[in-house]
């Protein structure tokens, strides 16, 4: 086999690998990000509710403040 006969094929393969490496090194598109922040503020302190007596099969969950409407908090009682 003649080694000089494969030089164009080797050169073409090397050029293709070089071009592929250059494409892989550059980003396809510049990443763009956008963010929106809504600041509501801290809720009022929790309300203290009397805890009912324990019953079999029931679990007490304390009340909490819940955001409702436009920048407003509403108390959701325990259940």
MOLIN-V251054 format. One record per residue. N is the residue number from 1. RES is the residue in one letter. OMEGA is omega in radians with two decimals (NA if undefined). Layout:
BEGIN
N;RES;OMEGA  N;RES;OMEGA
END
This chain:
BEGIN
1;X;-3.09  2;X;-3.11  3;X;-3.14  4;X;3.13  5;X;-3.11  6;X;-3.10  7;X;3.13  8;X;3.12  9;X;3.12  10;X;3.13  11;X;3.12  12;X;3.12  13;X;3.12  14;X;3.11  15;X;3.12  16;X;3.11  17;X;3.10  18;X;3.12  19;X;3.12  20;X;3.10  21;X;3.11  22;X;3.11  23;X;-3.13  24;X;-3.10  25;X;-3.12  26;X;3.12  27;X;-3.13  28;X;3.11  29;X;3.14  30;X;-3.11  31;X;3.10  32;X;3.14  33;X;3.05  34;X;3.12  35;X;3.10  36;X;3.13  37;X;3.09  38;X;-3.11  39;X;-3.09  40;X;-3.09  41;X;-3.10  42;X;3.09  43;X;3.05  44;X;3.12  45;X;-3.10  46;X;3.07  47;X;3.13  48;X;-3.12  49;X;3.05  50;X;3.13  51;X;3.14  52;X;3.11  53;X;-3.13  54;X;3.09  55;X;3.14  56;X;3.09  57;X;-3.13  58;X;3.13  59;X;-3.14  60;X;3.01  61;X;-3.10  62;X;3.11  63;X;-3.13  64;X;3.06  65;X;-3.12  66;X;3.12  67;X;3.09  68;X;3.12  69;X;-3.05  70;X;3.10  71;X;3.13  72;X;3.08  73;X;3.06  74;X;3.14  75;X;3.06  76;X;-3.08  77;X;3.12  78;X;-3.12  79;X;NA
END
